[in-house]
Amino acid sequence: MRIDDMSIDQLLELNQIICRRIDELRDRENLQALSQLRVGLKVTFEAREGPVLGIVTKINRKSVILLAEDGTKQYKVSPELLRPLRDVQ
């Protein structure tokens, strides 16, 4: 069936299926990223102002709290954006 031939109801149902699948894949990526982290681990990520080095202070189900290495700022970051410092060259 072509998408141009689908009714609104069919398109809405397809949209729900696609959104559920996207959520499942994101949850899987999130869990994988969280499994690599622990409190006290030094990590880096790319912020608007450039690369940030920080230390993981708290791990939530969908986010990680970091304290900037210089101790001046706290960040709430999605775990898949973080890279352990040992991976940075």
N, C-alpha and C positions, 0 to 999 in steps of 0.2 A: 504494500500500500504506500502510495506517495503521500508525503506530508501535505501537499497542496489539496489532496482529496479528503483530508480528515476534517471531521466536525469539531466544533469548539469543545464538546465533551471529550472526544477522543484525544484532542491535543492537551487538554487539562490532565487527563489520566496519564498520558505519556510524560508530561512535565513532572508529575508527582513521582513517577517511577525513576526518572532521570535524577531528580533532586535527592531521592532516597539513596540512590547509588553513589552520588557525589558525596553525600554525608558519610556513608560507610567508608569510602576510600579516604576521606579526610580524617575520620576517626582512627583508621588503621595507621595512617602516617603519623598522627599525633601520638598514638601509643608507642609506635616505634621510636619516635624522637624522645618521648618521656623516659623510655627504658634506658637511654644513653646518659641520662642526667642524674645527679645526686646533689644534695645540699653541700655547699662548700666548693663545688667544682668551678673552675675558672672557665668562662665561655666568652665568645665574641658574637656579635651580630651587627648587621648594617642598619643604623638608625638614620633619620633624616639628616642629622648633622654629621654623618660619617660613621666609621667603624667605632663600636663601643666594646670595651673590655669590662667584664663584670664577674661577680661571684654569685652563684645561685644561693638564694636565702630561703626560698620556699617553692615547693612544687605543688601546683594545683592540678585538677583534672584536665583543664584545657589551657592553662597558662602557667608561666614560670615568673617568679619575682626575682629580680637581680638587683644587686647593689653595685653601682659603678665602681670600678677599681679604685678611683680616687675618693670614693665615699661621699660624693656630693649629690648624687642623684639615684633614684630608684626607678626601675623599669618593670613593666608588666608586659611579657613577650610571649608570643605563641611558640611552643617548644620546637616546632620544625624550622624556625628561623635561627635557632642557636647552633653554634658549632663549638665543641669542646676546644679549649685553647691548644691542646696538644696536636690538633689537626691543622692548626694555622701555621703557615710557613713564612 
